[in-house]
């Protein structure tokens, strides 16, 4: 199957914060979109189509956000669509946009994802009282805590691993001016002293609730000509599986494993541990770093926690993970996946500033959503496919 | 598979409700603040059009609007319809007209109610003036309705 080459030529994101009261929802997405266009040296007039993503409509109570936001994103007279795959949506939105380029349909596509969590309550929006079903009343943390506990038991991991990830990602965030959390002096004692929210997940091992948006300009080979430092899309993959079925391994889901293997095949990568330089992985609760390292095949099963423990996943380590500070430091849910993809692109473009991974040439962007049931991933490279 | 008859199939109401907030942003925020003060603000675009109610971005070009400017509280009906039996949710409890009203100084029309008493007093091209609420709340309902302005 032949594909047109696709490059990321513009990246933009907002300052992420608990409450961006200074902007409306249109103003928020606009901020990210203009930064991406500016990075690409383009204006809305140069864009062929707009692909928008966000998490469930119940999060802000805006039904059909693509209609609501069309004028803020300069979409008048252009194709515009909305993508939705729960928490992985930021990733799958970027992938849909990339496919429009790879299919040869468009030359330049603007893709945007956002969440304005301050306008709603994402936790309760995830727990509606549906008749004939027990009410979950747990939020994401309550759902994932038993999976984390199961991982710790299976892997025989020491209890401090989650704390280490929480500290490491917040230290990374201090180098990222856009990150929501800038926790000067963060250390293990601070994390350990924070309240146990959903045993074994402490408050500081949890992502924040953020307002924010992310945008990218994707371009065909022709449209990327002349672009300074494009990031080439080497592979994309999406997989899903039901939330619950007999025999499901929710700790190390099959859909995630299959997604990663399909991704590596498409990108021509046969040894991801050697060929990838860094990864932005969707880690909303600290223990998901080792869990996803294993799911992605970047560590052997039961061994992911050792990479964290050895410091391999910290900046300066042999495989830095979430150099941007990750979801643990900024979580505008709908945008969180796209931030992973965009940060991966910034790394291979050498444009990550203070959180640049030295010599990053190939980077993985990863997102997951729902009850670990949706996966979206891409690999970007400084090298054209 | 054996299928139960309809009387055996259970159903239950499912009310989905949450509390949301909205940040109006710099453009609509000023528009609503203006209404509280009995003023109507429109957005002037780069092409010189004045949008009332204002938009943050020019719907034609996608450009940010350039400025908020005050427009008149009187205007002209560009088209209308009549409501004989108002629903409970209607802005007026007696029969009234819905009209698109282009305020003086605006290039676009907005939908609002006209308290004309009878359809015979309604006409495209008629002049109307905003009636403001005694206790404004910073919402479009701070304009209670429009009253016909008789030609003098």
Interface residues (C-beta under 8 A of the other chain):
Chain A: X20 X21 X22 X23 X24 X25 X26 X27 X30 X44 X58 X60 X61 X71 X72 X73 X74 X75 X76 X116 X118 X119 X120 X121 X124 X125 X128 X129 X130 X131 X132
Chain B: X10 X11 X12 X13 X14 X16 X18 X19 X20 X21 X22 X23 X24 X25 X26 X27 X28 X55 X56 X57 X58 X59 X60 X61 X62 X64
